[in-house]
Amino acid sequence: MLRLKKRFAGVGLVLCCALRLSASPVLTTIQDTLYNADGSLFNGEVIITWPPFVAADGSQIAAQTLTVPVPSGYFSVSLAPTVGASTAVTYSVRISSGGRNQSTELWSIPSSTTPLTISQVMVVQTGGIVIGSGGTVGILSTTITIPDVVGLTNALALRPVMGTAFAESRAAIVNSIGGIDGAAGTLSDCIHVDGTSGSCGAASVVAFVDSEVPAGNVDGTNTLFTLTPAPFPMSSVAVWRNGLFLTPGVNFTVSGSALTFVGSATPQIGDIVLASYRTAAVSGVNFSDAETPGGTVNGTNATFTLANVPNPTASLALYRNGLHLEAAADYTLSGNTITFLTGQLPQTSDILLCSYRY
C-alpha cells in the first residue's frame, strides 16, 4: 500500500509540472550578429524593458528589465510576442558598450517558430550600431502614434493650438476654446483688452466739458436747460447752483442734452448754474459718478466704504448735502475707506455723494 501511495504521489507531481509548463507563454527568439560601424564585432549588452501586458495567447506578462550580454557580436534572447497583445505595447531596447548608450530602439515582436533578426522586429532605431551579418542599418519601418507615448496626449492638450482665425503678423487673440487667433480689423485699428478692435481716433480720447453754463432762461420758472454736446455717460453730469452741488435724480434729471431741474432746485433770477461732464469713454480709465458710499448715516458712524479705490486719491470729490468737503480737514481716505473727522460726522438724513477715478 505504501508503494502505491508513493506512485500516485509521483504521478501528481508530474501532472502538476505539466500544467505549469502548459501555462508558459509562447516565446519568439530574436537572434542576430551586432557590429560596430568599423565592421568589428560589437561587445556590450542589450538592455530590454517592457511594461505589463497580456500577450495574444492570454499570458500575463509582468513588467521587467532584462540585460542580455553580447559577446563578440553574438546576440540571442527569447521574448513574449507583443503583436496581438490586448493593448498596444513595444519593447524598449538600449544597446550599450562600456557604459555608453550606442543605440535606442523599439521592438514589436510577432509570434514566430523560427528565430527572427533584430531588423525584423525593430520599429524605431536611433544610433550607429550595424545590425545583421549583411551590414544593413535598422531604419524606421512603422509609425509611433501620439497615444503610444505615455503622457504625450495630456502634455499636448496643455499647449495652445492654432485657431481657425490665426494669421501671421497679427496681434494674438485667445479664442473661447484656448486657441490662438489673429486679431481682426485694419492695420490702423487699436486692440482692446477684450480682443475687439476699433479706431484709435477720437472715440478713444476723453472729452471733458468743465464749468459749462447751460443754455436756458434763468427766471425762476424755466426748468429746461440745454447742454452742448450731449453728455456720455449721463451719470457723469455734475451740476452746481450758486456753488451748491445738486443731487442727480433729486434736484435734476438728464436726457440726451436736456437738463431738467426739479421743484425747489429750479434756478432763480440771479442764480449761477454750472455743469461739468464727459462726452466720450476713456480707454484704461474708469469713473465713479455720484456714488453713495456704503455706511450708516446716524450721527455716530464715522466710517464709510467706496465701491472702488480712488486712483489717484486726489480725484475723490466728496459732498455732504451738496457742500464740497475737504480732505484732511473734514475726512481722511485710506484705500476705499472714508473716515470722517470728529465734528464732521454725517447726521441722520444727510446725503453723501462721491465722484472719483479708479
C-alpha positions in Angstrom: 0.0 0.0 0.0 2.8 2.4 0.8 4.4 1.8 -2.6 1.1 2.6 -4.3 0.8 5.9 -2.4 4.3 6.9 -3.5 3.5 6.0 -7.1 0.3 8.2 -7.1 2.2 11.0 -5.4 4.8 10.8 -8.2 2.1 10.9 -10.8 0.5 14.0 -9.2 3.9 15.8 -9.3 4.3 15.1 -13.0 0.8 16.3 -13.7 1.4 19.5 -11.8 4.6 20.2 -13.7 2.8 19.5 -16.9 0.1 22.0 -16.1 2.7 24.7 -15.2 4.5 24.1 -18.4 1.4 24.4 -20.5 0.7 27.8 -18.9 4.1 29.2 -20.0 3.8 31.9 -22.7 4.9 31.1 -26.3 8.1 32.9 -26.9 9.8 34.2 -30.0 13.5 34.1 -30.4 15.4 37.2 -31.6 18.9 36.2 -32.8 21.4 38.3 -34.7 25.0 39.5 -35.0 25.9 43.0 -34.0 28.8 45.0 -35.5 30.4 48.3 -34.8 30.4 50.9 -37.5 34.0 50.0 -38.5 33.0 46.4 -39.1 34.4 44.9 -35.9 32.2 42.7 -33.7 30.3 44.5 -31.1 30.9 43.8 -27.4 28.5 45.1 -24.8 25.0 44.5 -23.6 21.4 44.9 -24.7 19.0 46.2 -22.0 15.4 45.4 -22.7 12.5 47.0 -20.8 8.7 46.4 -21.1 5.5 47.3 -19.3 3.0 44.7 -18.1 0.7 43.4 -20.9 -1.4 40.4 -21.9 0.0 38.5 -24.8 -2.1 37.2 -27.7 -2.1 33.7 -26.1 -3.6 35.2 -22.9 -0.3 35.0 -20.9 0.0 37.7 -18.2 3.4 39.3 -18.8 4.8 41.3 -15.8 6.8 44.5 -16.3 10.6 43.8 -16.2 14.0 44.9 -17.4 16.3 42.3 -18.8 20.0 42.7 -19.6 21.4 40.4 -22.3 25.2 40.3 -22.7 26.6 40.5 -26.3 30.0 38.8 -26.5 31.8 39.1 -29.8 28.7 40.3 -31.6 26.5 37.3 -30.7 23.0 38.2 -29.5 20.1 35.9 -28.7 17.0 36.3 -26.5 13.5 34.8 -26.3 10.6 37.2 -25.5 6.8 37.1 -25.4 5.3 38.4 -28.7 3.7 41.9 -28.5 1.8 41.7 -31.8 -1.8 40.8 -31.0 -1.4 41.8 -27.3 -4.6 43.2 -25.6 -3.1 46.7 -25.6 -0.5 48.3 -27.9 2.9 47.7 -26.4 6.5 47.6 -27.5 9.8 46.6 -26.0 12.2 49.5 -25.2 15.7 48.5 -26.1 19.1 50.1 -25.3 22.3 48.8 -26.8 25.2 49.9 -24.8 29.0 49.3 -24.6 31.4 50.4 -21.9 28.6 52.2 -20.0 27.7 54.4 -23.1 24.4 54.1 -24.9 25.1 53.3 -28.5 21.6 52.8 -29.8 18.0 53.1 -28.7 15.2 51.1 -30.3 11.6 50.0 -30.0 10.7 46.4 -30.9 7.4 44.9 -31.9 7.6 41.2 -31.8 5.3 38.8 -33.7 4.8 35.1 -32.9 7.3 33.0 -34.8 8.5 29.4 -34.5 11.8 30.4 -36.2 14.3 32.9 -34.9 13.9 36.5 -36.1 16.6 39.1 -36.7 16.6 42.5 -35.0 15.7 44.3 -38.2 12.5 42.1 -38.4 11.2 43.3 -35.0 12.6 46.8 -34.8 10.1 49.7 -35.4 12.4 52.6 -34.4 16.1 53.0 -34.1 18.5 55.9 -33.3 22.2 55.3 -33.1 25.1 53.9 -35.0 25.1 50.1 -34.4 25.1 48.0 -37.5 22.8 45.0 -37.2 23.0 41.7 -39.0 25.6 39.9 -41.0 24.5 41.7 -44.1 25.7 45.0 -42.6 22.3 46.8 -43.0 21.4 49.5 -40.6 17.9 49.4 -39.0 15.5 52.0 -40.3 12.1 53.3 -39.3 9.6 50.7 -40.5 6.5 51.9 -38.8 5.0 55.0 -37.1 4.7 55.7 -33.4 1.4 57.5 -32.8 0.8 60.1 -30.1 -1.2 57.7 -27.9 1.7 55.3 -28.0 3.9 57.7 -26.0 2.8 57.8 -22.3 1.6 61.2 -21.2 2.1 62.9 -24.6 -1.6 63.3 -25.3 -2.1 65.2 -22.0 1.1 67.3 -22.5 -0.1 68.4 -25.9 -3.5 69.3 -24.6 -1.9 71.9 -22.3 -0.3 73.7 -25.2 -2.2 76.4 -27.1 -3.2 75.5 -30.6 -3.6 77.4 -33.8 -7.2 78.8 -34.1 -9.2 78.9 -37.3 -8.6 82.7 -37.5 -4.9 82.5 -36.9 -2.9 84.9 -39.2 0.8 85.8 -39.4 1.9 89.3 -38.4 -1.3 89.9 -36.4 -1.8 90.6 -32.7 -2.6 87.3 -30.9 -6.1 86.8 -29.5 -7.1 83.8 -27.4 -10.4 82.4 -28.6 -13.1 80.7 -26.4 -11.5 77.3 -26.6 -8.0 78.4 -25.9 -6.7 78.6 -29.5 -4.6 81.4 -30.8 -6.4 83.6 -33.4 -5.2 86.7 -35.2 -6.9 90.0 -34.3 -9.4 91.2 -36.9 -9.5 94.7 -38.2 -7.5 97.2 -40.3 -3.8 97.8 -39.5 -4.6 101.2 -38.2 -7.0 99.8 -35.5 -6.3 99.6 -31.8 -6.8 96.3 -29.9 -8.9 96.4 -26.7 -8.3 94.1 -23.7 -11.4 92.0 -24.7 -9.9 91.2 -28.1 -12.0 93.6 -30.1 -10.5 96.2 -32.3 -11.6 99.7 -33.3 -10.5 103.1 -34.4 -7.7 104.8 -32.4 -9.1 108.2 -33.2 -11.4 110.5 -31.2 -13.5 107.6 -29.9 -10.7 106.5 -27.6 -9.9 110.0 -26.4 -11.7 111.5 -23.4 -13.6 114.7 -23.9 -14.4 116.8 -20.9 -16.7 119.7 -20.6 -15.9 121.8 -17.5 -17.9 124.6 -15.9 -20.3 125.0 -18.8 -23.2 127.4 -18.3 -26.3 125.5 -19.6 -28.4 127.3 -22.2 -31.8 128.5 -20.8 -33.6 131.3 -19.2 -32.8 131.8 -15.5 -36.1 133.4 -14.5 -37.4 131.3 -11.6 -39.9 129.4 -13.7 -38.0 127.8 -16.5 -36.8 124.3 -15.6 -35.5 123.1 -19.0 -31.9 123.9 -20.0 -29.6 122.5 -22.7 -26.1 121.1 -22.6 -23.8 121.1 -25.6 -22.8 118.5 -26.6 -24.8 115.6 -25.1 -23.1 114.0 -22.0 -21.8 110.5 -22.1 -22.4 108.8 -19.9 -25.4 110.6 -18.4 -24.2 109.8 -14.9 -21.1 112.0 -15.5 -23.2 115.2 -15.3 -22.3 117.3 -12.2 -24.4 120.5 -11.7 -23.8 123.3 -9.2 -26.2 126.1 -8.3 -24.6 129.0 -6.6 -21.7 126.7 -5.7 -24.0 124.1 -4.1 -23.7 120.6 -5.6 -27.1 119.3 -6.7 -28.2 115.7 -6.3 -28.8 113.8 -9.6 -32.3 112.3 -9.8 -33.5 114.5 -6.9 -32.7 118.1 -8.0 -32.3 117.5 -11.7 -32.6 114.9 -14.5 -30.7 114.5 -17.8 -32.0 113.1 -21.1 -29.8 113.5 -24.1 -28.6 117.1 -24.0 -31.7 118.2 -22.0 -31.1 119.2 -18.3 -34.3 119.5 -16.4 -34.4 121.0 -12.8 -36.9 119.6 -10.3 -39.0 121.5 -7.8 -37.2 123.9 -5.5 -34.0 123.4 -7.4 -35.3 125.5 -10.3 -32.8 128.3 -10.9 -34.0 131.8 -9.7 -33.1 135.2 -11.2 -29.5 135.9 -10.4 -28.5 132.3 -9.8 -25.3 131.0 -11.3 -25.6 127.5 -12.8 -22.6 125.5 -13.8 -22.3 121.9 -15.3 -19.3 119.6 -15.9 -19.5 116.2 -17.7 -17.8 113.8 -20.1 -18.7 113.3 -23.7 -16.7 110.1 -24.5 -15.5 106.9 -22.9 -11.9 106.6 -21.7 -9.6 103.8 -22.6 -8.0 102.4 -19.4 -9.6 104.8 -17.0 -12.8 104.2 -15.0 -15.0 106.8 -13.3 -17.5 106.6 -10.5 -20.1 109.3 -10.7 -22.5 110.4 -7.9 -21.8 107.3 -5.8 -23.3 107.0 -2.4 -20.7 105.5 -0.1 -21.7 102.4 2.0 -22.2 103.1 5.7 -24.9 104.0 8.2 -25.7 107.7 8.4 -26.8 108.1 12.0 -24.6 110.8 13.6 -22.2 108.4 15.2 -20.8 106.3 12.4 -17.6 107.7 11.0 -16.5 105.0 8.5 -17.9 104.7 5.0 -16.8 102.5 2.1 -16.4 103.2 -1.6 -17.1 100.6 -4.2 -13.6 101.1 -5.6 -10.2 102.5 -4.6 -9.8 106.1 -6.0 -6.8 106.4 -8.3 -5.4 109.0 -7.8 -6.7 109.7 -4.3 -6.9 113.4 -5.2 -9.6 112.6 -7.8 -12.1 112.0 -5.0 -14.8 114.7 -4.7 -17.0 114.2 -1.6 -20.2 116.2 -1.0 -22.5 116.3 2.1 -25.9 117.8 1.4 -24.3 119.5 -1.7 -21.3 121.0 0.2 -17.9 120.0 -1.0 -15.8 118.6 1.8 -12.1 119.0 2.1 -9.7 116.0 2.5 -7.7 116.1 5.8 -9.9 118.8 7.1 -13.2 117.0 7.0 -12.3 113.4 6.3 -9.4 111.0 5.5 -9.1 108.4 2.8 -7.3 105.1 3.1 -7.8 102.7 0.2 -11.5 102.7 -0.4 -12.4 103.7 3.2 -13.6 107.2 4.1 -13.2 108.2 7.8 -15.0 111.4 8.9 -13.2 113.5 11.5 -14.7 114.5 14.8 -17.3 117.2 14.4 -17.9 116.2 10.7 -19.9 113.0 11.3 -22.8 112.7 8.8 -26.1 113.2 10.6 -29.3 111.3 10.1 -30.9 112.3 6.7 -27.7 113.8 5.4 -27.0 113.0 1.7 -23.4 111.8 0.8 -22.3 111.7 -2.8 -18.8 110.9 -4.3 -17.2 111.1 -7.6 -13.7 109.8 -8.4 -11.5 108.0 -10.9 -10.2 104.4 -10.4 
